[in-house]
Amino acid sequence: MKLNKSDITISNGLSLLRLFMAIPFWFLLDNFQEPGIKTITILVGVVVVFTDWADGFFARKFNQITEFGKIIDPLADKVCAAVLVFKLYLIGEITPLLFFILLGRDLLIFFGGILLAKYLGKVLPSNFLGKITVTIFAGFVFMICFSVDKNGYPYLFVYYLIIVLSFLSFIAYGIRAAEFIKKRKNGLI
């Protein structure tokens, strides 16, 4: 994909920032148990969540929705989530079940999105349920950073909510993909 001048927008800049925030996440989690590192990790997490919501707001507010933005926004989400999930699994902060559900969901959506983009000739933007899932996962990471009791009801509620939302958002992506494939076959796209 060739970048155009119109691809240089506030929202795309925020998505790029979020993409590169995966690097500090990886290294911060190496020393995760140190109190100062937890604080920095939380601050980086706040920036990631803010950019995730702000990029869409600015894209719609200033009519700056671009094909590049449709690629970089979900890519940034997937990279940050994958880095967090992988590293949290490696340091023993999330269960294998959650690891495989989250990583599997994101890999299927990412590679399915690439195939769909090739078939349709355009990239589908992220959906709202996917954004909610990412936001709830970010809240879950904050709970881990704040050492919330893993046997307590708040932690368990969010843990199972993420699992349910992961499946629901995957189904929602699949339904939307099927709708666009049907539109393409009927010549509506």
MOBELVEN-V701659 format. One record per pair of residues at least 12 apart in sequence whose C-alpha atoms are under 6 Angstrom apart, sorted by the first residue. I is the first residue (numbers start at 1). J is the second residue. D is the distance in Angstrom with one decimal. If there is no record, write none. Layout:
BEGIN
{{I | J | D} {I | J | D}}
END
This chain:
BEGIN
{{11 | 55 | 4.0} {11 | 58 | 5.5} {11 | 59 | 5.5} {12 | 69 | 5.4} {14 | 51 | 5.4} {14 | 55 | 5.7} {15 | 73 | 5.2} {18 | 48 | 5.4} {18 | 76 | 5.8} {19 | 76 | 4.2} {22 | 80 | 4.9} {38 | 145 | 5.8} {70 | 125 | 5.0} {129 | 169 | 5.5} {130 | 169 | 5.4} {133 | 165 | 5.7}}
END
